[in-house]
Amino acid sequence: MRLLSTRTSGISISFSEAVLHNTPGDGGLFMPEVWDPLPDMEELLALPWQARNAVLLERMLGDEFSRPDLEAMAQEVFDFPVPLVCVGESVFALELFHGPTLAFKDFGARFLAAVLARIGGGPRTVLTATSGDTGAAVASAFWQRPGFRVVILYPEGRVSPLQERQIACMGDNVEALAVQGSFDDCQRLAKSCFQDAALASRLGLTSANSINIARLVAQVLYYFEAIAQLRAFGENAMPLFAVPSGNFGNLCAGLLAKRLGMRADFLAATNDNRTVPDHLDTGKYLPRPSVATLSNAMDVGDPSNWERILHFFSHDLEALRSALQWGCLDDQATLAALRELHQLGYTADPHGGVAYGRLRRHRQADQPGVFLATAHPAKFREVLEARLSWTVELPPALADLLRKPLHSRRLPADLDALKAVLEGPG
Ligand SMILES: *Cc1c(COP(=O)(O)O)cnc(C)c1O
């Protein structure tokens, strides 16, 4: 797979290089060059999950990794199920939360760890700033991996107790730093470290953030799985996928799957952070500060992957409008959607609720609809309890975590303090 920049023409680099560099350095993002549709879609859909993933990975990355390597990666990374659950007539939830940290960020983080381990190139320090789910997934994916030291910056007091436990209870090679500041402070600190070229090369500094191309490659795979499972339900018509979107990586992966020949329609569903729906409605892209909602992993006011999607459509807004449906849902409507699902016998988390709430407005009666359930409801049980008086039981793995001690260190929001930690023994 060759990748180009969304900004500078003429850049063309390998997948491994793109994973290591993270961004092209011109302010843009890496995007795969044109892909041809797969000629043998039916055969691929007939394969089981991990076997199909190995084949799809080979089609995408076979020029850089051997077949046995890709098979081993598919085994190691995707060792949890992706159930498609029927919640009503021709309406389904694609449950992406059966990985170790119970949110779909596990797909990208685990695949990134597997790829970096095979790229090799000496000890690495993985530095990441998080507002919650990404940090948990990265901590879990790199935990006890030889050759990796992981440093996670999170805003003290501003992640949920469960998320903090997921980040800060791992120990060993995973260091959690509770920064006395906001998520923006965490991001600024991480960015400054990457800009210090001497420090970056001395430590083998590596980013694990949400714009890494490895993450998108991993997320392409579960769209095919959804189609395969729809077939098993006897649903052969082209489905509509409702994607709960914040930074728009998940939707971007779906569009890549479509480019590989998968037949599907897409619906971009946001919460009250409506920068993208407004762009599609008005033709103007106006980034703005994020507003806090119940689906907080989607509270993004200037989504970075939107640039990838625009590039994908050659910045032709009309083409994009005819390829996509879109809409937002405020917190009240999200709660109503969650109640409606509950009456159907299904408990979703607020992110899945946003997707479902929009799906039921857009789906035609004869079209199968799939909403992406991106987090386990237990991850957001405080919200479900406070706003809907539901009690959601914690899965055993999470219940155990709550009993473990935290290993986090407090850190002032100060670059020198962070550098001192990074240069220290770990
Ligand atoms: C990150 C996240 C999203 C948003 O995904 P994007 O790829 O950023 O659009 C949705 N739901 C949950 C639970 C998340 O953690």
The ligand as a MOL file (V3000), in Angstrom:
LIG
                    3D

  0  0  0     0  0            999 V3000
M  V30 BEGIN CTAB
M  V30 COUNTS 15 15 0 0 0
M  V30 BEGIN ATOM
M  V30 1 C -13.8220 7.6340 19.5550 0
M  V30 2 C -15.2400 7.2440 19.7140 0
M  V30 3 C -16.2340 7.5980 18.7720 0
M  V30 4 C -15.9470 8.4900 17.5900 0
M  V30 5 O -15.2200 7.8390 16.5890 0
M  V30 6 P -14.4750 8.6710 15.4460 0
M  V30 7 O -13.7240 7.6820 14.6590 0
M  V30 8 O -13.5820 9.6430 16.1710 0
M  V30 9 O -15.5200 9.3820 14.6650 0
M  V30 10 C -17.5130 7.1110 18.9500 0
M  V30 11 N -17.8260 6.3440 20.0160 0
M  V30 12 C -16.9150 6.0050 20.9480 0
M  V30 13 C -17.3500 5.1800 22.1040 0
M  V30 14 C -15.5910 6.4310 20.8380 0
M  V30 15 O -14.6920 6.0930 21.7810 0
M  V30 END ATOM
M  V30 BEGIN BOND
M  V30 1 1 1 2
M  V30 2 1 2 3
M  V30 3 2 2 14
M  V30 4 1 3 4
M  V30 5 2 3 10
M  V30 6 1 4 5
M  V30 7 1 5 6
M  V30 8 2 6 7
M  V30 9 1 6 8
M  V30 10 1 6 9
M  V30 11 1 10 11
M  V30 12 2 11 12
M  V30 13 1 12 13
M  V30 14 1 12 14
M  V30 15 1 14 15
M  V30 END BOND
M  V30 END CTAB
M  END
